[in-house]
């Protein structure tokens, strides 16, 4: 059975595409709880790059983007958020 283009899109979007709104992680990484580990590995890579060539970074040590506290596809209204609290 051929793979539908929608299936390809959602697989790519959820497992391969890194989203700026979630710290350049994939939705799957955030959902399955691996984003913190991935961020730590990114920091190790940035530390090595800084150690090898600090002149590339000016006076600032590089850091990977922070993970947001919450992320929404469609943010609920304030009324809906109040009702669930």
Number of C-alpha atoms within 10 A of each C-alpha: 3 4 7 8 9 9 10 10 11 12 13 13 15 17 13 14 16 17 13 11 15 20 16 16 23 20 19 17 18 17 10 8 11 13 20 14 11 15 19 13 13 15 16 14 15 16 16 12 15 17 11 10 11 15 10 12 11 10 8 10 13 16 14 16 15 12 17 9 6 8 12 8 6 6 10 10 8 8 8 10 10 9 7 6 5
